[in-house]
Amino acid sequence: MLDRETGIYAARIVAANKMTKDIVAVGPANIQFDKPTGDFTLTIPGPQNDAFYSEDLKLIQFYINTR
């Protein structure tokens, strides 16, 4: 994160042609955030069919919150 006062609280993977349907979504329980460094790690449960290995364009959306 660029701003140390901002934290990530959710993320989701969606297909670019179906932005309203999550392929997978994760919340705070699957996110580790190191506030001093701004680094974060998402743990995405698997396996996820067609999440990464398909021809369709995928997007990762991050949801942030100031604390």
C-alpha positions in Angstrom: 0.0 0.0 0.0 1.2 3.5 -0.7 -0.5 5.1 2.2 0.3 3.5 5.6 -3.0 4.7 7.1 -5.0 2.7 4.5 -5.7 -1.0 4.8 -7.0 -3.6 2.5 -10.1 -5.4 3.8 -11.3 -7.5 0.8 -10.4 -8.6 -2.7 -12.1 -10.4 -5.5 -11.2 -12.0 -8.8 -13.7 -11.4 -11.6 -13.9 -12.1 -15.3 -13.7 -8.9 -17.3 -16.8 -9.8 -19.3 -18.8 -10.7 -16.1 -17.8 -8.0 -13.6 -20.9 -8.6 -11.3 -20.1 -12.3 -10.7 -17.2 -13.2 -8.4 -14.9 -16.1 -9.3 -13.5 -15.9 -5.8 -13.7 -13.3 -3.0 -11.7 -13.0 0.2 -12.2 -11.0 3.3 -10.2 -9.9 6.3 -9.6 -13.5 7.5 -7.6 -14.2 4.3 -5.5 -11.0 4.3 -2.3 -10.3 6.2 -1.3 -6.7 6.3 2.0 -5.3 7.6 1.2 -1.7 8.4 4.8 -0.6 9.0 6.0 -1.8 5.6 2.7 -1.5 3.7 3.0 -5.1 2.4 0.0 -7.4 2.2 -0.6 -11.0 1.3 -3.9 -12.5 0.1 -4.6 -16.2 0.7 -7.0 -17.4 -2.0 -8.5 -20.8 -1.2 -8.2 -23.3 -4.1 -8.5 -24.9 -6.4 -10.5 -22.3 -8.4 -11.6 -23.5 -11.8 -10.8 -21.1 -14.5 -9.5 -18.5 -12.1 -6.1 -18.1 -13.7 -5.6 -20.6 -16.4 -8.1 -19.6 -19.1 -8.3 -17.4 -22.1 -10.7 -14.9 -20.5 -9.3 -11.7 -19.1 -9.4 -11.7 -15.2 -9.2 -8.7 -12.9 -8.3 -8.5 -9.2 -10.2 -5.8 -7.4 -9.0 -4.5 -4.0 -11.3 -2.9 -1.4 -9.5 -0.5 0.9 -10.5 1.4 4.1 -8.8 4.2 6.0 -8.4 3.3 9.7 
